[in-house]
Amino acid sequence: MTHQTVATRADVGRATVNRHWPSLLDLRLAALETGTPPLPPVPEELRAASDHGPARTSAAPPGTSSSADLGP
């Protein structure tokens, strides 16, 4: 179980999962504490989509400049 696996299955961004459970240990302990059953395998179409990394590479909110836009 990884942050990305949980995010993909929950249909949320990985950052959302990281915000609630900063470490993999935190995430796994929370799953054990709540009695969450193991996740079934991610369907192939979702796995293929997540293999390409996050949809957005900038942490800047939409419509704002990122450091990449500022130049040298």
C-alpha positions as CSV (number, residue, x, y, z in Angstrom):
1,M,0.0,0.0,0.0
2,T,1.4,3.4,-1.0
3,H,0.1,7.0,-0.9
4,Q,-0.4,6.8,-4.7
5,T,-2.4,3.6,-4.5
6,V,-4.7,5.0,-1.9
7,A,-5.1,8.3,-3.8
8,T,-5.8,6.4,-7.0
9,R,-8.4,4.2,-5.4
10,A,-10.0,7.2,-3.6
11,D,-10.0,9.3,-6.7
12,V,-8.0,12.1,-5.0
13,G,-4.6,13.6,-5.5
14,R,-1.6,12.1,-3.8
15,A,-1.0,15.4,-2.0
16,T,-4.4,15.0,-0.3
17,V,-3.4,11.6,1.1
18,N,0.0,13.0,2.1
19,R,-1.6,15.9,3.9
20,H,-3.5,13.5,6.2
21,W,-0.9,10.8,6.5
22,P,2.6,12.4,6.0
23,S,4.5,9.1,6.2
24,L,3.9,5.7,4.8
25,L,4.0,4.4,8.4
26,D,1.2,6.9,9.4
27,L,-0.9,5.7,6.4
28,R,-0.4,2.0,7.2
29,L,-1.0,2.4,10.9
30,A,-4.3,4.3,10.2
31,A,-5.4,1.5,7.9
32,L,-4.6,-1.1,10.6
33,E,-6.3,1.0,13.4
34,T,-9.5,1.4,11.4
35,G,-9.7,-2.2,10.4
36,T,-9.5,-1.2,6.7
37,P,-9.3,-4.4,4.6
38,P,-6.4,-4.7,2.1
39,L,-7.0,-2.9,-1.1
40,P,-7.8,-5.1,-4.1
41,P,-5.5,-4.7,-7.1
42,V,-5.9,-1.4,-9.0
43,P,-7.7,-2.0,-12.3
44,E,-5.4,-1.9,-15.3
45,E,-6.9,1.3,-16.8
46,L,-6.3,3.2,-13.5
47,R,-2.8,1.7,-13.2
48,A,-1.9,2.9,-16.7
49,A,-3.2,6.4,-15.9
50,S,-1.2,6.6,-12.6
51,D,2.0,5.4,-14.3
52,H,2.4,8.8,-16.0
53,G,2.8,10.7,-12.7
54,P,0.7,13.5,-11.4
55,A,-1.5,15.4,-13.8
56,R,-0.2,18.7,-12.5
57,T,3.5,19.2,-11.9
58,S,3.4,22.7,-10.3
59,A,2.3,23.3,-6.7
60,A,1.2,26.8,-7.7
61,P,-2.6,27.3,-7.8
62,P,-4.2,27.6,-11.2
63,G,-3.8,31.0,-12.7
64,T,-0.7,32.0,-10.7
65,S,2.9,32.0,-11.6
66,S,5.2,29.2,-10.6
67,S,8.9,29.5,-10.2
68,A,9.4,27.9,-13.6
69,D,7.6,30.9,-15.1
70,L,9.9,33.4,-13.5
71,G,13.0,32.6,-15.6
72,P,16.6,32.8,-14.4
